[in-house]
Amino acid sequence: MVSSFHPFGAGKERYGDDRHPDLPWGYWMVSSGSVPGEPPLVDEDGREWRSVREAFWIDRLGLPAIHSGWMNGIMEFMASYLAIADGRFVPPEERVRDIFLGDGHLDQFFRAYLLAAGLVNDTDGRPTPEGRSVLLMLIATRTQEDATEGVGLDWIIANRTVGGHSERMAAADQVERRERLAARMAHRFSTGSIGNDPVVKLIGLRITREIPVRSTLWTMTWPDGDCLARDRFYLWLLERIDRWDNWSEMVTQKGARALTEHFLKLAFCDRDLSSSE
């Protein structure tokens, strides 16, 4: 099926008429730096670019250079989306729920944007030849930091928070180091997951007639794979490890809701009101 529109930035020719569809997008650019492969990169019109991604962002997609700070995160999302679409047909319900957190309008807008850009087909939503070449380029030009994470739904879930990769890794490292002490306590908080949702749970030691039994006294979950927020809260708990026994007793006497309300009060008791004005 032939589209009734001409994708923006793509001209009237199909990608592959004068480009090799099996090579990464931008392969025709030439490095003019002192070291082969280094920028500036020169396209066929003699324009210089600091990177292939910059050329794709500004020249191909027509996005403003002033917002190039958003470029890397958006392109990593685009790469993951294209990888998912290239691997298999994704039913609309699954795409909306897993990729766009149930936001159907955002799903429709992003797919319409890629369709208008000529990167996905308007029949099955899979990448066009140019879309696959863009995917190859985005994978080949990932930063060393991003390359430690896979491309696809796992990347989308892991990067739904405002924290960057380095911040998430730092928080996880602190959790691992401080957890060694917490593991020896009778009543302790721990991290885990319920389904795909990260969780913090309070585990207590209950003495029975037969043997001591550990049981979960309280839990709090973070939806949509928000491990960074979970780890931040857990670090906050670890800094107050001396209060854990008292908080466990609070749950035993007053119930789990009492501890949740207590945490909410603590979160705001020392807020500087002037900082929010």
C-alpha positions as CSV (number, residue, x, y, z in Angstrom):
1,M,0.0,0.0,0.0
2,V,1.4,3.4,-1.0
3,S,0.9,6.3,1.4
4,S,-1.0,9.3,0.1
5,F,1.4,11.8,1.7
6,H,5.1,12.5,1.3
7,P,7.0,11.9,4.6
8,F,8.6,15.1,5.9
9,G,12.3,15.4,5.2
10,A,12.2,12.3,3.0
11,G,11.5,13.7,-0.4
12,K,9.3,11.9,-2.9
13,E,11.6,8.9,-3.5
14,R,11.4,5.8,-1.5
15,Y,14.4,5.1,0.8
16,G,16.5,2.5,-1.1
17,D,16.1,4.1,-4.5
18,D,19.4,5.9,-3.9
19,R,20.3,4.6,-0.4
20,H,21.3,1.1,0.6
21,P,18.5,-0.1,3.0
22,D,20.7,-2.6,4.8
23,L,23.3,0.0,5.9
24,P,22.9,2.3,8.9
25,W,21.3,5.7,8.2
26,G,24.0,8.3,7.4
27,Y,26.5,5.9,6.1
28,W,27.1,8.3,3.2
29,M,28.6,11.0,5.4
30,V,32.3,11.6,5.3
31,S,34.5,12.4,8.3
32,S,36.6,15.5,7.8
33,G,38.3,15.4,11.2
34,S,42.0,15.0,11.7
35,V,41.3,11.5,12.9
36,P,39.3,9.2,10.6
37,G,35.8,8.8,11.8
38,E,35.8,11.9,14.0
39,P,33.6,14.9,13.4
40,P,32.8,17.1,11.7
41,L,30.8,14.8,9.4
42,V,30.0,16.2,5.9
43,D,26.9,15.2,4.0
44,E,26.4,15.3,0.3
45,D,25.3,18.9,0.4
46,G,28.5,19.9,2.1
47,R,26.9,20.6,5.5
48,E,28.9,19.7,8.6
49,W,27.5,17.9,11.6
50,R,28.9,17.0,15.0
51,S,27.4,13.5,14.8
52,V,25.1,11.4,12.7
53,R,22.4,11.7,15.3
54,E,22.6,15.5,15.1
55,A,22.1,15.3,11.3
56,F,19.2,12.9,11.7
57,W,17.6,15.1,14.4
58,I,17.9,18.4,12.7
59,D,18.0,17.7,8.9
60,R,15.9,14.5,8.6
61,L,13.4,15.0,11.4
62,G,13.3,18.8,11.2
63,L,13.6,19.1,15.0
64,P,15.1,22.3,16.5
65,A,18.7,22.4,17.4
66,I,17.8,24.5,20.5
67,H,16.3,21.3,22.0
68,S,19.2,19.0,21.1
69,G,19.6,18.3,24.8
70,W,16.5,16.1,24.5
71,M,17.9,14.3,21.5
72,N,19.7,11.3,23.1
73,G,16.8,10.3,25.4
74,I,14.2,10.6,22.6
75,M,16.3,8.7,20.1
76,E,17.0,5.9,22.6
77,F,13.2,5.6,23.0
78,M,12.8,5.7,19.3
79,A,15.3,2.9,18.9
80,S,13.6,0.8,21.5
81,Y,10.2,1.4,19.8
82,L,11.5,0.5,16.3
83,A,13.3,-2.6,17.7
84,I,10.0,-3.8,19.3
85,A,8.0,-3.1,16.1
86,D,10.7,-4.7,13.9
87,G,10.8,-7.9,16.0
88,R,7.2,-8.8,15.9
89,F,3.7,-7.5,15.4
90,V,2.6,-5.7,18.6
91,P,-1.1,-5.7,19.2
92,P,-2.4,-2.1,19.9
93,E,-3.6,-3.0,23.4
94,E,-0.1,-4.4,24.3
95,R,1.7,-1.4,22.8
96,V,-0.5,1.1,24.6
97,R,-0.1,-0.6,27.9
98,D,3.5,-1.6,27.9
99,I,5.1,1.2,25.9
100,F,2.9,4.2,26.6
101,L,1.6,3.3,30.1
102,G,-2.0,3.1,28.9
103,D,-2.0,6.5,27.2
104,G,-3.8,5.8,23.9
105,H,-3.5,9.3,22.6
106,L,0.3,9.3,23.1
107,D,0.5,6.0,21.4
108,Q,-1.4,7.3,18.4
109,F,0.6,10.5,18.2
110,F,4.0,8.8,18.3
111,R,3.0,6.2,15.7
112,A,1.5,9.0,13.5
113,Y,4.8,10.9,13.9
114,L,6.9,7.9,12.8
115,L,4.4,7.3,10.0
116,A,4.7,10.8,8.7
117,A,8.4,10.6,9.0
118,G,8.4,7.5,6.8
119,L,9.9,5.3,9.4
120,V,7.0,2.8,9.9
121,N,4.5,1.4,7.4
122,D,0.9,2.5,7.5
123,T,-0.3,-1.1,7.1
124,D,1.2,-3.1,9.9
125,G,3.2,-0.4,11.8
126,R,6.5,-2.2,11.2
127,P,9.7,-0.2,10.2
128,T,10.1,0.7,6.6
129,P,13.5,0.1,4.9
130,E,14.6,3.5,6.1
131,G,13.2,2.8,9.6
132,R,15.4,-0.3,9.8
133,S,18.4,1.7,8.7
134,V,17.6,4.3,11.3
135,L,17.4,1.5,13.9
136,L,20.8,0.3,12.8
137,M,22.3,3.8,13.1
138,L,20.8,4.4,16.5
139,I,22.2,1.1,17.9
140,A,25.6,1.8,16.3
141,T,25.8,5.3,17.8
142,R,24.8,4.6,21.4
143,T,26.9,6.0,24.1
144,Q,29.0,3.7,26.3
145,E,26.6,4.5,29.1
146,D,23.5,3.6,27.2
147,A,25.1,0.5,25.6
148,T,25.1,-1.3,28.9
149,E,21.3,-1.6,28.6
150,G,19.5,-3.5,26.0
151,V,17.3,-1.9,23.3
152,G,13.6,-2.7,23.6
153,L,10.9,-2.8,26.2
154,D,13.4,-3.3,29.0
155,W,15.1,0.0,28.2
156,I,11.7,1.8,28.1
157,I,10.7,0.5,31.5
158,A,14.1,1.2,33.0
159,N,14.1,4.8,31.7
160,R,10.7,6.0,32.7
161,T,12.0,8.0,35.6
162,V,13.7,11.4,35.5
163,G,16.9,9.9,36.7
164,G,19.7,9.1,34.3
165,H,21.5,5.8,33.9
166,S,24.5,6.9,36.1
167,E,22.1,8.1,38.9
168,R,20.2,4.9,38.9
169,M,23.5,2.8,39.0
170,A,24.8,5.0,41.9
171,A,21.6,4.5,43.9
172,A,21.6,0.7,43.3
173,D,25.3,0.6,44.4
174,Q,24.5,2.4,47.7
175,V,21.6,0.1,48.3
176,E,23.8,-3.0,47.8
177,R,26.4,-1.8,50.2
178,R,24.1,-0.6,53.0
179,E,21.9,-3.7,52.7
180,R,24.7,-5.9,54.1
181,L,24.1,-4.5,57.6
182,A,20.3,-4.5,57.3
183,A,20.3,-8.2,56.4
184,R,21.4,-9.1,60.0
185,M,18.4,-7.4,61.7
186,A,15.4,-9.2,63.1
187,H,13.0,-6.6,61.6
188,R,14.2,-5.2,58.3
189,F,13.1,-3.5,55.1
190,S,14.1,-5.1,51.8
191,T,13.6,-4.5,48.1
192,G,12.1,-6.8,45.6
193,S,9.3,-6.9,43.0
194,I,5.7,-7.9,42.6
195,G,5.2,-8.7,39.0
196,N,6.9,-5.9,37.1
197,D,6.4,-3.4,40.0
198,P,9.4,-2.6,42.3
199,V,8.6,-2.9,45.9
200,V,9.9,-2.2,49.4
201,K,8.6,-4.5,52.1
202,L,9.0,-4.7,55.9
203,I,9.8,-8.2,57.0
204,G,9.3,-9.1,60.7
205,L,10.4,-12.1,62.7
206,R,7.4,-13.9,64.3
207,I,8.1,-16.5,67.0
208,T,5.8,-19.5,66.8
209,R,5.7,-22.6,68.9
210,E,7.7,-24.5,66.4
211,I,10.2,-22.2,64.8
212,P,10.8,-18.5,64.2
213,V,9.1,-17.4,60.9
214,R,9.7,-14.3,58.8
215,S,6.6,-12.7,57.4
216,T,5.9,-9.5,55.4
217,L,4.3,-6.9,57.6
218,W,4.1,-3.9,55.2
219,T,4.7,-3.2,51.5
220,M,4.8,-0.3,49.1
221,T,5.0,-0.6,45.3
222,W,6.0,1.7,42.5
223,P,4.2,1.1,39.2
224,D,5.7,0.9,35.7
225,G,9.2,-0.3,36.7
226,D,10.2,2.9,38.6
227,C,13.2,1.3,40.4
228,L,14.9,4.7,40.9
229,A,12.1,6.1,43.1
230,R,12.0,2.8,45.0
231,D,15.8,2.8,45.6
232,R,15.7,6.5,46.7
233,F,13.0,5.6,49.3
234,Y,15.0,2.6,50.4
235,L,18.1,4.7,50.9
236,W,16.0,7.0,53.0
237,L,15.0,4.0,55.1
238,L,18.6,2.8,55.4
239,E,19.6,6.2,56.8
240,R,17.1,5.6,59.6
241,I,18.0,2.0,60.3
242,D,17.8,2.7,64.1
243,R,14.1,3.3,63.8
244,W,13.2,0.0,62.1
245,D,12.3,-1.9,65.2
246,N,10.0,0.9,66.4
247,W,8.3,1.0,63.0
248,S,7.8,-2.7,63.0
249,E,6.2,-2.4,66.4
250,M,3.9,0.3,65.1
251,V,2.7,-2.1,62.3
252,T,2.1,-4.9,64.9
253,Q,0.1,-2.6,67.2
254,K,-1.7,-0.3,64.8
255,G,-1.6,-1.9,61.4
256,A,0.2,-1.3,58.1
257,R,-1.8,1.9,57.3
258,A,-0.4,3.6,60.4
259,L,3.2,3.2,59.1
260,T,2.2,4.5,55.7
261,E,0.7,7.6,57.3
262,H,3.7,8.0,59.5
263,F,6.1,8.0,56.5
264,L,3.9,10.6,54.8
265,K,4.1,12.9,57.8
266,L,7.9,12.4,58.0
267,A,8.3,13.3,54.4
268,F,6.9,16.8,54.9
269,C,7.8,17.6,58.5
270,D,11.2,19.1,57.5
271,R,10.3,20.7,54.2
272,D,11.5,24.2,53.6
273,L,8.3,26.1,52.6
274,S,10.3,28.9,51.1
275,S,11.9,26.5,48.5
276,S,8.5,25.8,46.9
277,E,7.5,29.4,46.4
